[in-house]
């Protein structure tokens, strides 16, 4: 791609730096001299993709290999897409500005179902045939990883190879095979033989070796194809590669800070939570390793904030020491700490206090549901008194605005549960009013209420999803009952969630509707102003896909699922018993703090829970 | 101590907005572990100040910022360390200590020199146009602000225009204009005056050569000023 051509179009777009590369720590290798060329394709904007830890991890691992390179591409904003299409220029990588079809391998990350049309759009902008069967040896191998691959079937017609589970080890194993294949075949990948070789790597789902029956159930058609495909896991986070020299974007990104991953996985066992199943078991990183990483990352990036990320950072066994030692070392230099949402307990408020030594950010908690009954159904071990105690502590420590996350549309939800959210918000605010009664400050509570979308491989994979009409009714009910102006109510209409739901529990058939919707112009669906519900419904209708079948029916307990082809380690029997316990409102403990719940991960996979706290964990069989 | 730093915004840096640039410089200072003085308050940040912001899309040969440091450091050391940790977008070229109390940079700057690079224009035409502009007594253009459109005479803000032909490289037009908090001409407004038959201004690349304090016909740069004082 000539730089001149690129410069001309970049002059015309709103944020050229999204496409330019050249950031500090970006790796631009010699294209001609590097044997294996791979591209990390993030199906969302640069600002979103550059905030993503997985990209940083994989980019770092591949680029450390002397004979491999990895570059980046993101979904272009509409102005850039328009220029590319008008001038008939292929979308290009940020580093060497190569048309994406020139790469050997393109890897997409599937973080969210509503980015699927962006995947097709990137391929299309790269003049690469969308369907695997239409691609030749002159096109890249298309691979995909990330949480959504645990239900791969909606994308099975488009993706050659799915990577299931942690990508750290498997990515190099895969690229080594690509390298060998290229060497044997004079620099061209021979896909048929490559895919056969890849069958030997554990953790890959390669759709060409499988077929589906009338019910969408997947079965292998060659004896070597694994059934089910078992996810890969990193066993020791201390030994795992971690990016200490991450790219520093020039423009502000969504999470514009250094990142260390304190632990992976979560055993809390919230029954709606997809990540809580597919990233099991909990594996912690040692505090010493983390402190070293923080030091290196700050030195190598110049960020003034470092984030301790994970699914549940306040559960990290060494969290107090980690935060205290980091704050002691860096608060003088104006370097702050950021945490994702906190667990509802007093301990979290202490942590937040420590964190706020440099910058006071908003405090966010996720009670998820408004009544005790519902919190028990979803296995969220939070009580109302606990929540109020935390609120008191937080207001007392000087926070004036508390943010709470909730969901509506959870299974067996009643009007009382919905109103319970408003009620809890009111009680939290009342605690604030008590503490601030002699002050001119007026405390505020912000509630963000999402509509629940049932996901594959969770205890709620059997339940029907609420229709958008019911969601709307519940939202109106809440709105009517919020009397205080100091309770801010954030919500979205439920239509996007319906489409998300189809892909979250969809089979290969829904991929046809995806293609149809893309042809009709659907893209950037997660941006509300581009989401076109009517076009989606039309695409479903034309492919004979009913929302009833995928979203609104209760599934039979013994039903086979199209995603059974993937094994996340957690047993289906465990999910079933969790589903049954949910109906009775019975709780299941976290094996870090109570007994092992025998979910199957530590029993069936070559990985064990790695908890660095004092309690010794006994894994039952 | 306070340092005034003269730096370049390179070809790679021309799309950085002023905020992006500020954030980038802050990160360089932290990577370099320079003893930067922090502001007080809830959100401490390095005490930095800038001269006139550079427009997005322009490159700059003589841009300036000032930074307050907690400890003494030699000018050479600062320059060396800063550039070691700078990305391709910017490069420091000169550093000078600001001694005593000095007026802020933005209050003393009153002019700028820009270079307009016409890659495929006829130099003779440009030369003629430049001469015409300079002989005009008054040049009235329409200035649009948020609320209203008004007429303004920009001729007093154009000090000089010099056209240089470069072999096979098109034509470089150097313009000396008013640029500051009191009197100011946007370089784009001057460039528009060249948009005539036979000249396309679409592909012109713009470089700000420097920010100056103009006294009579002398252009002093912000580092020279400090040298003369010290």
Boltz contact constraints between the chains, C-beta under 6 A:
constraints:
  - contact:
      token1: [A, 16]
      token2: [B, 15]
      max_distance: 6.0
  - contact:
      token1: [A, 17]
      token2: [B, 15]
      max_distance: 6.0
  - contact:
      token1: [A, 22]
      token2: [B, 12]
      max_distance: 6.0
  - contact:
      token1: [A, 22]
      token2: [B, 88]
      max_distance: 6.0
  - contact:
      token1: [A, 24]
      token2: [B, 87]
      max_distance: 6.0
  - contact:
      token1: [A, 250]
      token2: [B, 16]
      max_distance: 6.0
  - contact:
      token1: [A, 250]
      token2: [B, 20]
      max_distance: 6.0
  - contact:
      token1: [A, 250]
      token2: [B, 24]
      max_distance: 6.0
  - contact:
      token1: [A, 251]
      token2: [B, 20]
      max_distance: 6.0
  - contact:
      token1: [A, 302]
      token2: [B, 27]
      max_distance: 6.0
  - contact:
      token1: [A, 302]
      token2: [B, 30]
      max_distance: 6.0
  - contact:
      token1: [A, 302]
      token2: [B, 31]
      max_distance: 6.0
  - contact:
      token1: [A, 334]
      token2: [B, 38]
      max_distance: 6.0
  - contact:
      token1: [A, 334]
      token2: [B, 44]
      max_distance: 6.0
  - contact:
      token1: [A, 359]
      token2: [B, 43]
      max_distance: 6.0
